Amino acid sequence: MRRMRFITRSSGKLPVVIIIVAMLVVCLGVGALTFTKMGKRPKGGHAKEKQKVELTAWKLDEFVVNLADRAEVHYLKVTIVLEIQGKSSGGEEGESENKEEAKARDTIISVLTRRRYADLLPEEGKIELKSELKAELNSTLEDTKVENIYFASFAMQ
C-alpha cells in the first residue's frame, strides 16, 4: 500500500510539470520565431533608418614635427588622410576651403607636438592619437565633420 500511496502523490505533481515544460517550449518557439523574423526585415522598412552619408577622403600633405620629449630629441613624420562629411579641400570654393585646410593642419600640428615618443610607440598610443585628432578637428572645423582618420605613413625617430 505504501507503494501505491507514493505513486498517487507523485502523479499529482506530474500534470503541473508537464504544463510548465509545455509553456517553456511554447515561449522558446515564439521567441525563436520573433528573432528570425526580425533578422529578415527589409532595409527600407523603417523611416527612422539612417540614410547613408557620402564620405570623402581628404589627404593632407606630410607632417614633420618634433615630439614633446625633453630628454632626447624625437620627431614624427606622418601623412594623414581624413574621411569627412561635408566640403573637402581642393574644390571650387578656394579661399574658404584653404581656411579649412589651414585650420586642420594647425590643429593636427598642435596635437602631434604634445605627444611623446614612448606614448606613440604602442598601437594603443596611435589609436588614442586618432581619437584625440578626431575630437579636436571636429571642434575646430566649421564646414566639415571628420568621421575617420587614417595614417597613410607613420615614422618616428
N, C-alpha and C positions, 0 to 999 in steps of 0.2 A: 503494500500500500504506500509505503513511503515513496517508492519509485513513481507511482502514478501522481502523487502529490507534487513531486518535483517537476514532472513533465507539465502538469497543468500550470504551475507557477511560471515557468519559462515560456510556455506557449502564449500566455497573456502578454508578454513583452514582445513577442515575435512580430505581431502586426505593426507595432509602433516603430520597430527597427526597419521594417520593410517600407513603411511610409516615409521615414526620414531618408533612407537611401534613394527612394524614387524621387523625392523632392530635390535631392542633391544632383541626381542625374539630369533632371529637367532644367535646373538652374545652370548647370555646366553646358548643356546643349544650347540654351538660349544665349548664354554668354559667348560661346564659340560662334554661333550664327551671327550675332551682332558684330563681333570682332571681324569676321570675314567680310561682312557687308560694308563695314567702314573702310576697309582696305581697298575695295573696288569702286569707291566713289569717283566719279569723273572730275577731272581737273577744273573744268569751267563751272562746276556745280554751285560753288559758293560765291556770293557777291563780295564777301569780305576778303577773299584771297588776294594777296598782294600781286600786283602786276609786275612783270619782270622789268627792272630798271636797266637801261643800257649803260654799261660802264665803258670808260675809255682809258687806255693806257697813256700815261704822261711820263715819258722818260726824261729825267733831268741829267744835265751834264755831270761829269765825275766830280766828287768832293774829295779834297785832301785837307785834313785838319789835324792839328796837334791835339792829343788827348790830355786829360786833366791830371796825369801823373806828375808828381813833383820830384820824386827821387830820380827817375830816368825820363828821358825824352822818348815818347812813343807817338806814332802818328797812325791815322786811319785813312785809307784810300777806298772809297766806296762809290758805286754807281747805283742810284735808286730809281725804281720805276713805281709810280703811284697809279693805282687803279681808282679812278674817280667817277663820280656822278657830276653832271654839270658841264660847264665850259672847260675846254682843255687849252693848253698853251699851243700857240702856233696857228691859230685860226685867223679870221678876218678882222677881229676887233682890235688887234695890235696893242695899243697902249694899255688898255685895262688888263689884257692877258699878260703883258710884260710885268705889270704891277703884281699880279697874282704869282707869277713865277719868281719875282724878286722876293715877295713875302715868304713863299715856300722855301726858297734857298736860304734865306736869312734864318728862318725858324729851324730848319734842318741843321744848319751850322751851329746854332746856339745849343741845340740838344746834343749834337755829337761832341762838342768840345767840353761838355760837362761829364762825359763818360771817362772811365779809367780802363786801361788795358786789361787788367785782371777781371773786370766786370764783363767785358765783351768776349772774353776767351771761350767760356762755355756756351752751349746752344741756348740755354735759358736766358743768358745775357742779351743775345741777339733778338730773341722773342720779346723780351721786355723793352728793348730799344725800339722795335717796331711798334709796340703798343704805345709807348710814350710819344713817338713821332706822329702817329695817327691822331692821338688826342690833341697834341699841340697844333698840328696842321689844321684840324677841324675847328679849333677855336680861333685860329688866325685868318684863314682864308674865307672870303666872303661869297664868291660865286661857285665854289666847288666843295664837294664833300668827299673826303678820302675814305674809300671802302677797304682797300688792302695796300700793303706796302711790300715790295719785293726788292731784294738786293740782287742786282744783276752782276755785281762784282763786290768783293769784300776782302780787303787785305790790311793787316796790321803789322807794324814793326816797332 
